[in-house]
Amino acid sequence: MAALTAEVRQLRVAVEQLARSQAETQALGMTLSAQQGRILQVTQQLDAVRKEIASAEAGSQGFEARLAGARSELSRAGVPEMRAEIESAIRAVEEERSRLERELQQTRGRENDLSRTLALEEGRWRDTLERMERLTQQR
């Protein structure tokens, strides 16, 4: 009878351990799913920011071409009114280029922030995955 009681106690302990292990595995699975969602969201945001950067860089090249053309025109202009008009156009393009450069710097800052966030989220995901693997190997 004592052996049977001891075996029942061991069985109860094993069942309790299995229940805890299953609950932990389920919680880790939910955590992995949430982390995967965050990784996907940050990745999408990062892709969008990188497209913004590419577009701004292309726009910046357009400003350089416009400035070069205006400066060339300025060197050929002889009439003072024409020169003043071209100089005004150059200043406007330079101001717009400066605004675009500031926006580009801000966008690159967002890209850096998102890259760091993505690296952190991926690290958390890997850590949780390792915990889940260790838990399933213990069974």
N, C-alpha and C positions, 0 to 999 in steps of 0.2 A: 504494500500500500504506500509506503514512504517513497519508493522508487517511482511509482505512478504519479504521486503528488509532485515530486521533483521534476518529472518529465513534463507534466502539465504546466508547471511554473516556467520551465524553459521554453515551452511552446508559446506561452503567453508573452514572455519577454521577446521572443523572436517575432511574434505577430505585431507587438507594439513597435519594435524596431523597424519592421517592414512598413508599417503605417506611417511612422515618422519619415522614413526614407522616401516613401511615395509622395508624401505631402511636400517634402523639401524639393524633390524632383519636379513636382508640378509647379511649385513657386519659382524655381529656377527657370523652368520652361516659359512661364509667363514673363519673367524678367528678361529672358533672352528675346522674346517676341517684342517687348516694349523697346528694348535697346536696339533691336534691328529696325524698328520703326523710326527711332530717333536718328539712326545712321542714315537711313534712306532720306529722311527729311533734310538733314544737314548736307548730304551729298547733292540733293536737288538744288538747295540754296547755293551751294558752292558752284555748281554748274552754271546757274543763272548769273552769278557774280562774275564768273570767268567770261561769259558771253558779253556782259557789260564792259568788261575790261577790253576785250578784243574789239568791240565796237568803238569804244572811246579811243583806242590806239589808232584805229583806221581813220577816225575823225581827225585826230591830231596830225596825221600825215597829210590830210586834206588841207588843214590850216597852213602847214609848211609850204605846200605847193601854191596856195593862194598868196601867201606872204611873198614868196619868191617872185611870183608874177607881178604883184603890185610894186615891189621894189624895183623890178626891171622897168616897169612903166614909169616909175618916178624918175629913174635915171634918164629916161628919154624925154620926159615932159619939160617943155620950155616955158609954157605960160604959167605965171604964178597962181592963177585961180585953179588950174588943172593940178598943179603940184599940191596945193592946199587940200583939194578934194581927195587926191590919192593918199596924202599923209593921214587925213582923217579916216579913210578906209583902212589903212594899215593899222592905225591905233585901235579901231573897232575890232579888227581881226585878232590883234594881239590880246585885247581884253577878253574876247571870246575864247581864245586859246588858253589864257590863264585860268579862266573859269573852268574850262574842260580839264585842265591839269589838276586843279584842286579837287574836282569831282573824281578824277582818276585816282588820286592819292587816297581819298576817302574809300573808294571802292576797293583798292588794293588792301587797305587796312581791314575792311570787312572780309576780304578773301583770307587774310592771315588769321583773323579771329575764327572764321569758319573752319580753316584747315586745322587749327589747334583743337577746336571743339570736336571735329571729326576724329582726330587722333585719340582724344580722350575717350570718346564713345566707343571707338574700336577696341581700345585697351580694356574698357569695362566689359565689353562683349566677350573678348577673349578670356578674361578672368572668370566670368560667369560660366562660360563654356567649359573651361578647365574644371571648375567646381562640379559641374554636372557630370563630366566624364569621370572624375574621381569618385563621385557618389555612385554612379552606375557600376564602376569597377569593384566597389566594395561589396556589392550584393552577391 
